[in-house]
Amino acid sequence: MGDAVASLGQAGNLPMAKAATSLEVEELEVSYGAVRVLDSISLAVEGGEFVALLGSSGCGKTTLLRAICGFVAPQKGRIAVDGRDVTNLPPNKRNMAMVFQSYALWPHMNVAQNIGYGLRLRGVDRATIAARVASTLGMLRLDGMGERGVGEISGGQRQRVALGRALAINPQILLLDEPLSNLDARIREEVRHEIRTLQRELGITTIHVTHDREEAMVMADRIAILDKGRLAQLGRGEDIYNRPNSPFVAAFMGATNVIRLPARHVENGIAIVAGPHNAAATLAWDAVRGAVPERAGGDFQVALHFRSEEARLAAADAAANGALLLRGRIVQAAYPGGHYRYAVRVGDDQFLVDDKRRFAVDEAIGIELPLGAIHLYLD
């Protein structure tokens, strides 16, 4: 199990209360052979802050986490904890703890032994270990389970044991590597709220890797979105959701419907030119969300991103009142619960739109896009 053991802290009295610890990553670069995995990433995390690293598989988020804790050596850059340079320190000198996706629990040890394992590695005396394990079990609502084998408890409980093993060594920084991905949907939702509540109570600085947008939005103070080893956008979840700074971020945050249309600059904003499948519309400057094109003469093409839940279905010949109207035909309908989800063909494109009303497949239909729901980028 090697580095799966949460042996990243330091021995001592291990008090739970401590001042929150800041983390700085500056211009970090990591390559595996000729492949650049992290490309000049900089990230500052305040003491007690919960930051989620969000991105698709292969974007570099787990490599960044492992570089922070010392399991991966960067070729360039700097990592500092409370201003102290730890870039070249081994993992056991950084006072961090990691919770792994696979839990990485010792199957031959019971729950209490797993939680106390990191403390035993540090030579902490038995009485202190017993007291810390007992308090950790209580904190994680695992009272009375200390003598159980890890194979005798549920997946959600095993995840709490893994978290308890990390917290027992009293780390300054907690690192979570997709710790909820092995849980079913109901348990995952419960455990993520438990982790967030616990993190706030302890005030521990936390970095959480996930590919789940909703998980990042619910748990994190700020979200760092990675794309191909670079930091694509950093900010509060609400800000990134409402104002993604690129087509990639817009799509990753759920605006996966994309239509490309001709446009031109007008005095008060950007005018969408009428076409065979869309009505004309004008987006005022203060309503344009996305990367606004430079003001220039002539027509240009824009990519409009929107979310299925923010669009509305309307009659194909409806007047576009405060919205951009697309005209198409329903080609598929499904009922995922609480609403219908329609696939609507518009010219050569197809879009998903949610609506509580029932429409027939092959019905001519309009898609109303409220101007405030459109994320616009120069194509």
C-alpha positions, 0 to 999 in steps of 0.5 A, a space after each residue: 500500500 506504500 504511499 496509500 498510508 496517510 503518513 504525512 504528518 508529524 509526531 507530537 501531542 497532536 492537538 486538534 485546534 490550530 491556526 488555519 494554514 495557507 498554501 501557495 503553488 507558484 508556476 508549477 510544472 510537471 512532465 512525465 517524459 515528453 508529456 507536460 502534465 502541469 503547465 505553469 499552474 499558480 494557485 493561492 489557498 487561504 487558511 481554512 479555505 476549501 478549494 475544489 480542483 475540477 476537470 475531466 480525466 487527464 487534465 492534471 488535477 490529481 497530479 497537482 494534488 500529488 505534487 502538493 503532498 510530495 508524491 510527485 516532484 515538479 520540474 519547475 515552480 514552488 510550493 509553500 505552506 504558510 510561506 515556508 518552501 516545502 517544494 523539495 521536502 519529502 511527504 512526511 515533512 509537509 504535515 499534510 494528509 491525503 484521502 484516496 479514491 480507493 480508501 486504501 484501508 488495511 483489510 487485516 486491521 479493524 476500524 480503530 487500528 486503521 484510524 490509529 495507524 498513522 499515529 503508530 508510525 510516528 511513535 505516539 504512545 498508546 494512551 494518546 492513540 486510544 484517546 485520539 481514535 476515540 475522539 475521531 470515531 465520535 466526530 465521524 459518527 462511528 461510535 461503537 465500530 472501532 472493533 469491526 473489520 473494514 469489510 464489515 462496514 458500508 462504503 460510506 462508513 469506510 470512507 469515513 474511516 479513511 477520512 478519520 485516519 487522515 484527520 487523526 494525525 492532525 494535518 495542517 492541510 487535508 487533500 482529498 483525491 475523488 474520495 466519493 466516486 466509489 459511493 452510490 448517489 444517495 450515500 455520496 450526497 450524504 457524505 459530501 455534506 458531512 465532509 464539508 460540515 466537518 471541514 468547517 468545524 475544524 477550519 482545516 485547509 482542504 484541497 479536493 479533486 473531483 470531476 463532478 461539477 455539482 460536488 464541487 459547487 456544493 462543497 467548495 469555497 472556490 473552484 479551480 477548473 483545469 484544462 490540459 494542465 493549465 488553470 482555466 478559471 478560478 473563482 467562486 462556484 456561482 461566479 464561474 457558473 454564471 460567467 464562464 470565461 471560455 467555451 471550455 469552462 461554459 461547456 464544463 459548467 453545463 452549458 453544452 448546447 452550442 449554436 453558431 450564428 452571425 452577429 454584428 456590433 451595434 451601439 448598445 451591444 451585439 446584434 444576432 443576425 436573423 437567419 433561416 432558423 433564428 429570429 434577430 435579437 440584440 444582447 445589451 452590453 451589460 447582459 452579455 456573458 462570456 468573452 465579448 468580441 472587440 467592437 469592430 465593424 462588419 459581421 462576425 460569427 459567435 458561439 452561443 452556449 446555453 443550458 437545457 434547463 435555462 431554455 424554454 419551449 414555445 410555439 414555432 411562430 412565437 414572438 421573441 420577447 426579451 429572448 433569442 428564438 430558435 426554430 426547430 422540430 422535436 426529434 426525441 422526448 424523455 421523462 427523467 422525472 419532474 420534467 420532460 427532456 426534449 431533443 430539438 433539431 434546429 437546422 443541422 444542430 440538435 439541442 437538449 431542452 427541459 420543459 414541464 409540458 408534454 409535446 409530441 415528437 416531430 412537432 414544430 417548436 421554438 426554443 426561447 433563450 432568455 438573453 441573460 442565459 446566453 454565454 457568448 464567445 467569438 467563434 
